[in-house]
Amino acid sequence: MAAKLKTAVLGATGYSGLELTRILLRHPRLEKPVLLRRSADNASASDVASDLADVFPALYGNGGYPLHALSWPALKQQGVELLFLATPHEVSRALVPEALSHALRVIDLSGAWRLKQEQHRAIYNFQDTDAVSAAELTEKAVYGLPELNGDRIANATVVANPGCYATSVILALAPLLKAGVVDRNRGIVSDSKSGVSGAGKEPTAKTHFVSVADNLSAYSIFNHRHVGEIVEQLELGAAELIFTPHLLPIPRGILSTIYLHLNREMTPLEVESLFQTFYSGKRWVRVFQTPKLPQVQFSLQTNYCDLGFCLAEDGRRLVLISCIDNLLKGAAGQAVQNMNLMYGWPEDEGLL
């Protein structure tokens, strides 16, 4: 039997990091991952905990999950080949170049390396100490959406895991835009709603229970950081998309309702065939047969992106529904899917 891959996770104390750790622990081709904690500087209490079970008590009684301080020599000594970063954007921006200098491959769950165009990346306000090297690495990083970039991911040294909203919207629109059937002059509207875990584990005034429960709120209208990903990957002009995110009073899950016009009259069968053909052989996209539509509950705790649609009687107005679990297909599950591609394994390995 081939030697098992040794991985490390920095940021396992967050929601996505926990999901990622759980998947890696059961993955048949991996050794137990090395779990790393961030520096004590400007870190929360969970970031400096000594064991992941101290942060997530549900893990108690399973032999312990020690959290180690990040040390490049120690990772090399332990035989780590692949590093997952479930860290804030600015932390990943600083750490990825260091990881590459120590011959590690990286899958980054943050937005640090997703964006090629400076006008889109500006929303993060990165302050790179070496702008030239950062620009080179930005071009080198592969946007980790397997259904679109699987061939490039296989040989990547840095994979920039997509954002959760971006995943749901890009996968819904890609088949139609690639086929050239969208009336882009009339614009596209994405009304997207996410569970609270999408905002991360650190609470804010907007994510406290009293603010979220029995409520529905819109936020970051016209300036959400995932808009840049969507328009870059779909090669849209900024004025062609209106994206409005909302916060749902549920723990997890995303539902995107996307409105567009077609540039020619189509039948439901033609639309469905277009999606089925585009995603033929793509393990983690499910296309629902019209008139059945996805719901948040269908994709929860899975790595699926569920797609459905409703076509108006005029054959020109189309509504798409896209659902994912924001912590899995929108984060940790997709990261493992990317790892599987990088090492030539089946895309569903460890994810079933």
Beta strands, then each sheet from edge to edge (+ up, - down):
strand 1: 7-10
strand 2: 34-37
strand 3: 67-69
strand 4: 82-85
strand 5: 105-108
strand 6: 142-143
strand 7: 158-160
strand 8: 188-194
strand 9: 217-218
strand 10: 241-247
strand 11: 254-261
strand 12: 285-287
strand 13: 305-311
strand 14: 317-324
sheet 1: 3+ 2+ 1+ 4+ 5+ 7+ 6+
sheet 2: 9+ 10- 8- 11+ 14- 13+ 12+
end
